[in-house]
Amino acid sequence: MTFYDLNYEQNKFIHYAKENTRSFFENHDQIPSSPGQVVLAKELVQELKDMGLDAYYNDKTAFAIGKLAKNTIDEVTPIGFFAHVDTADFNAENIKPQVHSDYDGEKVYLDKDEGIVLDPAEFPDLLNLKGQTLITSDGHTLLGVDDKAGIVGALSMLRYLVEHPDAKHGDVYIAFGPDEEIGCGGKYFDPHDFPGVEFAYTLDNGRPGDFSYDTFNASEATIHIKGTVVHPGEAYGLMVNATTLMNEFLSALPQDEVPEKSRNHEGFFLVTDATSTVDHADISMIIRDFEWDKFIAKENLIKEIVQKLNEKYGSDRFTVKIRRQYENIYNGLKDKPYIVNLALDAYRKCGLTPHVQSFRGGTDGNFITPKGIPTPNLFNGGGNYHGRYEYVTVEQIDKLAEVLTMIITEHLRQSREGRDERPLEKYW
């Protein structure tokens, strides 16, 4: 049983998937970082206007904003939804979506000549998609499920509500934003574009039923090390090799607290770059943890290692800068359980078993939540995001549209009859 128009969802997704909206970190000082994002955002504004919504493009933030006005006299707070127009750091030139109707659960040859295969033996989730309309790339580009599936799910929800005025709702806001993949988009968002919005949801990665209100706390650290260069033949007691000092710093880090040895609710240190000469060395790293106390302890450990090495080698050998990137969404949601409970209630009413999990990364919600709009993450369907093996089914996009519609109508019902304010229980 479908919720909305599968042909509309399929055609819209393919259309948007073909548009190159790849973001580029090297252009992060531009808003947005690539011109294709502007093209799609303005196209989406027109799509919203054609539905009858109030819509505009914010030139300062590169967000496309739409508002579906309430059709009830009930007092109900506005809610919002976010999806991003950009795609990840993978080839996005000449995207050719492939449609596999009534998928049979077997291997999908994306490019038979080059042996590029989407294989259920490697990606077992495909076996859950038998009978659905599977969409893939041709194996040479990404597909853009992240987050064009989210975009189409949101559009389908809005079209449904416009076409079914009997489905009563409060004000609904939608934002299609830039540069999420390079960690910038949510920073740009202007809360004045969502007047009165009490809370929102991002429509980012995950299968139907997935839900995340717990993300990393995140920092980046840069360490500069100053050596002393003298001729190696006369170096005794004089040379200080910055490479040696760099290795000593790296050895002092917890060797088991790294991404390749971390999962679930565990944090990590990740050295992203380390370069050195005798004269100087530079280290770039990121720090991640879900628990605030553990996160702060990780930041402090870096400072302590630097302090101890400066005591050993001289007070100015090591310098460290730590920049806070974002905070766990949970910090802004733990005392507002209704936002989580509402989504999970909607999942169940749509026949989904909620799968609450920690999001081992960040979303636009990490930047929007501190602006006063708590924003956990739902799902967009599909899998294998950010590469040639990306896929989605039209039915999963359709399920997203159904869930969004249910959240909106359930929000009105609970505003009338009483909110589900059961305290949150940690699931980790």
C-alpha positions, 0 to 999 in steps of 0.5 A: 500500500502506497501513501502518495504518488509513486510516479511523482516521487520517482520522477522528481527524485531522478530529476533532482539526482541528475543535478550536480550540487556537490559541495566543496570544502575548499570554497567553504568561505562562499555561500554556497560553495558551488553554483549548482546548489543555487540552481536547485534551491531556486528551482525548489522555491518555484516548486513550492510556489507552484503548490501554493506555498509562500516561498522565497530564496534567502540570498544571504544564507542560500536556504530555500524557505517555504511555508504551508499555512495552517488550516485549523483554528486550533492553537498549535505551534509551527513545526519545521523540516530541513533537507539539504541540496548539496551532495558529498565529496564524490563524483557528481558529474553526469549522474545517470540514475538507473531504475530497477522495477520490482527488484528481485533481491539479486545482484545489480550490475551497475556497469557490467563491463567494468564489473561494478556490482551492487551485491546483496552478499556485500550489502544485505539490506538489499534483501529487504527491498524485494519487490520495490522500485530500486534506484541506483547510479551507473557505478561511476558517480554517487546518486545523491540519496543524501539528501535528495530523497529527503527533499522529495519526501518533504515535497510529497508530504506538502503536496499531499496536505495541499491536495487533502485539505481535510487533513488539518494541520498547523503552520508547516515550514520547510527549508532546503539548505546548502553545504551540509556535507561540509559542515557549514549549512546549518551555521548559515540558517537564520531562525527568522526564516522559521518564525514561531517554529517550536522544533524541527526535524532533519531528513537525513541518512537512515532507513525507515524507522531510524531516528537519532537525537544523539550525535557527537560533540565535536572539536578540531585541534591543531598542534604546531611543533617547533624544532631547532635545526643545526648541521647533523654533524654538529647536532649533539646537544643542540638539535631538536627534531620536530619529527621526533617530538611529533611522534612522541605526541602521537604516541601519548594519545590513547591508542585504542580510542580511534575510529577503527576501534570505536562503535555505538556510543564510543568516542575517538581521536582521529589524526587527520593530517601530520606533516613534519621536518626537522624544523617544524611539525603540524598535526591536525586532528578531530575529537568526538564523543557523545558524553559531554564529560568524556568529550571535555576530558578528551579536549583536556587530555590534548592540552595536558599532553602538550603541557607535559611535553613543553615542560620536557622540551621547553615552554614554546615547543608545542602550541595547540589550538582547539576549536569547538565545531558542534555540540550533541543535539541531545544537550538541547533535547534531553529536557524536551521529550515531546519532540522525540516522543512525537516522532516515535508515536508517528513511526508506530502509527505508520507501521514502523518499528522505531530504531533509535540509534546514536548518529556517529557524526553530525547534521544540520541539527547540530547547528540549528538546535543551539539557535533555539529550534531543537532538531533531531534527525528522522531518515531519508531511506536508502543506503550506502551514502556518499559513493557509487553504491548509493541506492534508494527505493521509491517506496522508502521515499514514500514512507518518509512522506507518510511519516512527515504527514503523520508527525504534522497531524499527530502534533495537532491531535496531541496539541488538542488532547495532551502531549506525550511528555514521557521522559526520555530513557537513554537507549545506550 
